[in-house]
């Protein structure tokens, strides 16, 4: 992981980031890609469950819940506060 990369699980509530890389098995990558988790895609953290896991992300016009263990294998960069970037 480079200095400016974080894991999706590190994203703060309301912030938007760009997906850089998914570091999971090919089967898990394929499933996430079918939901829109692709390199270059914008993703926003919408909310977390009461105990912090899972979290709900907005990506490609959909809301997807991911467990922290999965989200920590999705590398992100270019994190922007919610008011600086709008998602479709």
Buried (B, 14 or more C-beta within 10 A) or exposed (E): EEEEBBBBBBBEEEBBBBBBBBEBEEEEBEEBEEBBBBEEBBBBBBBBEEEEBBBBBBBBEEEBBBEBEBBBBBBBBEBEEBEEBEEE
